[in-house]
Amino acid sequence: MNKIQPAKWLAVTMMMASVLAACSKAPGDTASSAKPNTSSPPAGTASAQPAPTGKYDPPIVVTDIRPYDDNTKFAPGDSSDNNLWSKKYEEKLGIKIKYLWTLQGPIDQYYQKLNVAIASNDLADIVTVNAQQLKQLAEAGQIADLTSVFDKYATPFVKKTMNEDGGTALKSATFGGKLLAIPRIGSDIDEVPMLWVRTDWLKKLNLPEPKTMADVLAISEAFTNKNPDGDGKADTFGLALSKDLNGGFPGFEGFLNGYHAYYNVWLKDASGKLVNSNIQPEMKTALGELQKLYKAKQIDKEFGTKDGAKIAEMVTSGKIGMYYGLYWTPAWPLQDGKNLDPNMEWHAYPLPSVDGKPSDAQVPFSVAQYYVVRKNAEHPEAAVKMLNLWMEESFNSPPSQEKPDPRQEGIETFKHAIIAGEPITKNMGVYTHVAAALKAKDPSSLTPVELGVYNDIMAYEKGDNKKWFNENIYGLDGSFKIIDYYVKNNLIRRSEFFGSPTQAMGEKGSTLDTLLKETFTKIIMGAASIDEFDKFVEDWKKLGGDQITKEVNEWKTKQ
């Protein structure tokens, strides 16, 4: 997926503080005879159960293996063994963390080192793994069954949060009816594409707002040929596309969705069988339309060599009129363009459709990491208790009245937690609360993060152009209004397959992805006819697609 460059993304997340509280990890459990405190049950109830948030007394020691990303930093005097979250685990849960090892750097390096530990069964009580490693550990019987532990110890809020996606994330960690890992959940609804349009150009050319794909095509033609920037040169493009094709900025998923085509999604056919979206007839139709746009010079002829950063430069310099992208794009790259040209205006729209049927907006599966517990660990429930602490403190508690530690200023302390995740509705909640405060003109009930967004919007309305991005993300008519529309109208398209990668996916996936990108790019650029899509389908099936489809449907029968 096309992504913001690391430095840019860090800047974006710093601007959007509400996003920062959402990525982390938390520690596990190890041998000790200590038991959690129990709480007295109300009169007339069954005997007390160990409290989900209770403290071990005496404390226990939990070992852990985990990654840190390149940008993880600790406050002066702190370390992986001594930081804000390690102290919370000990003070609030009676859990002392002992790391067998950690690795800071590219995540692939961590997974490679972890593969050696898995092969030698040299595991900690809690380990952060990817989907393939989870499957391997499950098949080898090396990890604990957390089914009853999660049911007994997870707080009601955690259970609710972990099931907000219909239970898909938990199902992805379930093998043979047993929950074998805690998925690190994320907000998949934040990944829905929407259409972004330069509305100052719309007004200048007296064009209607886009409601159908016919409108999109007409706007693209006008933005290319009717001199919207007023410089008298044929140097503007109606639609942005990058060499990666898919991604948060710019991505072709939203355009495909307008034709009821989907990128890398597994769908149910009429018989209930799962089929791959990349080889369906709707994809051929959508690619044919992109080919026409390219031939008409409405897409940059050099898009096949330009990444998202290069396309961002074209957007900020006023050469692009539309793109499909995610909610955060006002922060990057649009704010940079607004800084250069205060008259530049962009607006987000729900995905226009080619027919009367509303377009579903596709989302990727949001779980990439899992937390497993070593088989025979004495306190498997410790992992769930640590998840409770993260979720309850991060998302289900009133704002802390404690004075912030000045040593932690500028430190992303959320990265120090061992087990983490975020509710699907985290950022949506910011929008909902800020929108209510904007309507009532009363921010008194907002959290500090929400108040920061509210103040940014107020500052923009008073003339501070550098706060434009938050107005266009969390404002009353911002991008989260579009996400809210998708959710309320059931227009989110999730993949029907959410299991661990099948064997054929591991063996053939990269080959098929390369085949897709090369073929689709050639078709769009006119280097291959649209009928080349039919040969792509045949090749895709022969080179592993049929085997993957077989394995995916075998997985489905076990659900």
N, C-alpha and C positions, 0 to 999 in steps of 0.2 A: 504494500500500500504506500502511496506517495505521502511523505510526511514532511513536516516542517524541519528544517535543519535544527540540530540540538540547541545551538545558541539562540536561535529565534524562538524555539518552543519554550525555552526557559524564560525568555522575556515575556512571552504570552502568558505563561502560568503565573509569573510574578504580577502581571497586570490583573489577571483574573484570580484573585486570592481564593475565591470560592472553589476553584478547581484543585488547589494545592492540597487541601486536607484529605485527598482521596487515594493516595497510593501508598501502601505500606505492607508490613509483614509482622508476624508476632511469634513468640517462643512457645515451646512445647513442654514435655513432661518427662520426668525420669524417676528412677527408683528411689523410694523412701517409704517409710512406714506411716508417714503423716497422712491424715485424713482431712478433708475439708470440714470447716465448721458446719454445724447443722443449725437450722433455725427452727424454733418451736412452731408447730403447725397450729392454725386456728382451731378453736374448740370444735369437736365433732368431725375433724378431718382425719385422714389416714396419718400414719407415722411420718415424721419429718423426712424430707429428702435433702441431701447435701445441697447447700445454696449455690446456684450457678455463679454468683459473684462472691461467694465466701472465700475466706483466707485460710490457707494451710497453716496449721500450727501443731508441731514445729514446721518450719519451711521445708520445701522439697527442692531438689536440684533437677533441672531439665536441661538436657543437651540439645544443641541445635546445629544445623548446617544451613547456610543461607548465602545469597548473593547481595552485593551492594552495587548500585550503578556508579558510573564514573564521577557523577556530580555529588555523591553523598559526602557530606562534611560533618564534623563533630565540633561542638563548642570547645574552647580551650579547657584542657583538663579532662574532657570526656573521651570515650572510645567506644568500640563495639561492645565492650564488657561493662561499661559504666556510662550510662546516658539517661536521658529523660525517661525512656520507656523501660529500660532494664530496672530502673528505680521503681517505676510504677508497678511492674510485675512483682517485685519483692515486697513493696510496702502495702499494696492493696490485695495481692493474691497469695503472698507467701511463697512465691516461685523465684528461685535464683537461677539465672541463665548461665550455662557453661557452653561455649562454642567449641565444637570439635575442629571446625575450620570455617572460614568465610572467604569469599573471593570478591574483590572489587575490580570491576572492569566489564568488558563486553559480556553479555549474558551467555553467549555461545561458549565462552571459555569456562564459565561456571558449570554449564551442563556437561561439557566434556570431562571436566574433573569429577563431577558427580557420577558420571557413567562408570568410572573406575571404582568409586566407593560402592556403587550398587552391585557391580560384578563381584566384589569381595565381601559383600554384605556387611560393610563397615559403615553403618548408618547411625545417625543421632536419633534421639527420641522424636524430634520433629525435623522434617526436611522439606525445603521448597523444591518442587519438581515441575517439569512440563508435562503435557498430556501424554506424550509417548513414554516417558519414564514412569508415569502413573500406571499406564497399562502394563508395562514390563513388570513393575513391582507387584501389581495385582495378580498377574498370571503366575509369578514366582512365589506368591504367598508370603511376601516379606513385610507386609504392612498390616496394621491393626484394623479390625472392623469397628467403625465409629458409629454404626447405626443407633444402638441403644444409648451410647454416650451422648450423641448429639440430641437425641430425643429427651434425655433426662436433664442435661446440663445447659443447653442453649436457652437463653432468655426468650420470652415471647417476642421482643423486638427483633432479635437476631433471626428467629424462625420466620417471622413475617418478611424481613428484609431479604433473606436467602430464597424466598419463594415468590418474590415480586415478578420474576420472569416466567411464572408458571411452573417453577421447579426445574427448569431446564438445566441450570448450573449444577444443582445437586444431582440430577440424573446423570450428568456427564461424569460425575465422580462415583457413580454407583455401578457395581459389577456383580452380576448374579444376585441382585436384590440387596447387596450389602454396600453401605456407604463407606468407601475406603479412603476418602480424602475430604478436606475442606476446600472448596473452590474459592479462589480469590475473585470475588464477583466485582463487576464493574457496571457502568451505566451504558447499556447498549443503545438506549434511546437517544443518547448524545451523539450517536454515530449515524443518524439518519441524514441523507442528503437533502438539500433544498436548492432552489434556483435563486441565484443572486444576480440582480440586474442594476445597471447604472440608471437610476431614475431621473437624474438631471438630463441625460440623453433622451430618455423617453419623452420628457416634457418638451424638450427642444424640438424634437421631431414630431410632436403631437401624436404619439403612439399610445394605444391602450395597454393597460397592464396585462401580463400574460395569464391566460386562463386555460388555454389549450396548446397542444404542440404546434398547431397551425400558427398560433400567436407567436410562439417561440421562434419558429422559422422565419416569420415575417419580421420580427424584431432583429434577428440575426442579419437578415439581408439589409435592413435599413442601417443598422449600426456599421455595416461594412461599406455601404455604397453611398450613403447620404451625408457624409462629412459631419458626423456628430460632434467632433472636437473643434470644428471650425477652422482648421488650418489649411483647407483646400487641397490636402494630399490624400491619396488612397492608402492610408497607413493604419487603419483601425480594423479590428476583427470582431465579428459578432459573438463568437464563442471560443472559450479557452479550452485547450486540451494539452496535456503534457505527454512525454515519452512513456511514462509509467501507465497511462490510461486511467487506472483506478486510483483512488485516494481521497483524502480529506480536502485537498486543494491542489489543482482542480481534479475532479474525478468524473468519469463518464457514467458512473452508476445511476445518477439522477436522470440523465438523458435516456439511458436504457429503460429505467423504470417507467418513464413516460410512454413507452411502447409495450409495457407489461413484460419486459425482458429483465433479467437479473444476472448479475455477475457473481460467479462462484457460490451459488446457493443451491441447495437440494430441495426439490419441489415434489409434491405428490401429483402423479398423473391421474387420469380418470379411473384407473383400476386400483389406485391406492399405492402403487409402486413408487419408490423414490427415484427421481431422474435428475440429471445435472442440468442446471439452467443454461450453462454455456453453449449447449448444443441444440437448444430449442428454436423453432421457427421464428419466434419473436425476436431473438437475437439477430438473426439474419436481416430482418426488417429494419431494426434500429441501426445496424452497421451500414445498411444501404443508405439511410438518411444522413449519417455522418459522412459517408463518401461524397454525397451530393454537396454538403456544406463545404467540404474541403475543395472539391472541384470548383466551386463558386467563389473560392478564396475568402470564405468566411471563417476559416480556421487557419492559423499561421502555417504556412507551408513547411516550416522548420520545426513543428511541434515534436516530431520524432526524435529530435536531438536535445530537447530542452526539458529540464527537470522543473519541479515546482518552484524552486527559487528563481529560475529564469522567467517563468510565467508571472511570478509575483512582481518582478521588475516591470514587465509589460503592463500589468494592472495598475501599479502605482504611478507609472508614467503616462497613463491615460490612453492606452492602445487597445484595451479589451473592454467589451461592453456587457458580457454575460459569462458566468461560469456556474457549474454545479459544485457545491462544497458544503462543509459542515458548519455548525452554529458558531464556532469560534473565529471564523475568518474575518470578522470586523476587527479583531485584535491584531491579526496578521493574515494577509498583508494590507487590508483596507485602511487601517489607521495610518499607515505610512503614506498612502496615497492622499488621504484627507489632510495630512500635515502639509503635503506639497501643494495641494489644490483644495482650499477650503470649500470651493463650490462643488466638488465631487460628492455625489450622493449615491448610495447603494441601498437596496432594499431586498429582503428575502421573501420568496413566494413558495407556497406549497407546489409540489411537482405537478406541472400541467400534464394532461393526459391526451393521448391520440384519439380517444373516443369518449363516449359519455361516462365510461366507468372510471372512478377515481383511481389515481396511481397509488400503488403501495410503495412505501419508501423502505428499501432494504436496509438491514443492519447486520453487521458481522457478529459471530458468536463472541461474547465479551470475555470469556475466561481463557487465559493463556497460562496461568500458573495454579498450582495446587499445593496444599500443605498436607503431607502424609505423616502418620505416626508409626514409628517402628513397632513391628509385631512384638508382643510381650512386654512393651513398655508398662511400667507399673501404674502410671497415672495417665492414661490416654485422655481422660477428661480435662487435663490441664490445658490441652490445645483449645478445647471449646471454651474454657473459662477465659483464656487469653483473647479469643475472638470476641467474647462478650465484652471484655474490658475495652477493646478497641472500638467496637460498634457503639456501645452505650455512651462512652465518653466523647466520641467523635461526632455522633449523629443523634443521640437521644437524651442529651443532658442540657440543662440551661447553660448559657455562657458562663465561663469561669470568672469569678470575681477576684481570683488571685492576681497579684501583680506579676507581669511577665518577667522572666529571668533575663536581665540585660545580656548575659553571655549567649543566650540563644537567638539573639536578633540576627536575622539573615540566614539562620540554620533551618533546613527543612527537616524538622525533628520527626515528622511523620514517617520518614524513611528509616528510622531506627526501630520502629515497631516490627515484630517478627511475623505476626499474622494480621492481615488487614483486608481491606476491600471497601467498597462504597455502595450505598443503595442506588438502585436504578434511578430513583427520583431525587437524588441529592441536588443536582443543579436545577432541576425543575422546581424543587422546593424553594430555592433562592429566587427564581423568577416569580413564583406564585406569591411569596411573601412581599417581595419588592413591589410587584404590581399592585397588590392590595394597599401597600403603604403610599404608593404614588397616587392612587385614586382617592385615598382618604386624606392625603397630605399629612400623614401622621406616621413617622418612622419609629415610634417609641417601643414597638414590640419586636423590632428587628434584632437579630444577632449581630455581633461585630462585623462578621463577613458581609452579611446582608446590608448593614448600614453603610459599609464602605462602597458597595455597589450603588446604593441609593444616593449617597453623597456625590458619587461620580456623575450620576444622571442629572442631579440638581446642578452640578457645576457646569455640565454641558449646556443645560438649558439657560444658564446665565452667561454663556459665551465661551466656555473653555472647550475649544475644538479637540484638545488632546484627550478628552473623556468621551468622545463620540462613540468609541467602540462599545462601551458598556450600555449606552443608550440603545445601540443596535443589536445587543445580545439580550439584555435583561429588561429593556424598556417595554412599555405597553404594546409597542408595535415591532418588537425585536424578534430575533430568530427563535427564541423559546416560545413565542406565540405560535410559530409554525409547528414546533415539536408538540406543543399542547394540542394543537388541532389534529395532528397525526394520531396521538394517543387516544383522544376522546372519540375519534371516528374509526378506530381500529384499523389504521392504515400502515401499521408496522409489519413488514415482511421479514420473518425470521426463518433461518434454514431449518428444514425438517431433520437434518442430521446434526447432532451435537456431541457425538462420541469421540473417543480418542482416534487419532489417525489410523486407518486400517493399514495392513501390511503393504498392499499395493499402492496406497497413497504415499507411504514412506519411500517405496522403490521407484514409483513412476511420476509422483506429483510434480517434481521440478521440471521433468521433461515435458509434461503436458502443459505446464504453465508457460514455459518458453515457447512451445508450439502456438499456444493461444495468443500471446503477446505479439509474436512475429506475424502470424496470419492476420490478426485483427488490424494491426498497424498497416500492413500492406493493403488490406481491403480499404481502409479509411483513406489512405493516400493515393488510391487508384493504381497502385503497382500490381494489384491482383483484382480480378473481377469479383463482383459480389457472389458469383457462383462458386468461387474458391471456398466459400463457407461450407458447401456440401462436402468437399474433399476434406476440409478440416474435421468435420464431424466423423467421417470414415476413419481418418488417421487417429483422431482422439480415441475412438473406440478400440482400434487395433493396438495402439501403443500403451494400453493400460486402463483406458476409461471403462471398458466393459467389465474388467475384473474389479475395479474400484466400485462400480455400480452394484455388482454382485455382492461384494463385501458389505457395502452400505445397507443393502436390503436384508442381508443376513443379520446385521446389527439391529435393524428395525424389528425383525421378528422376535428379538429377545427383550424388547422394551415392554 
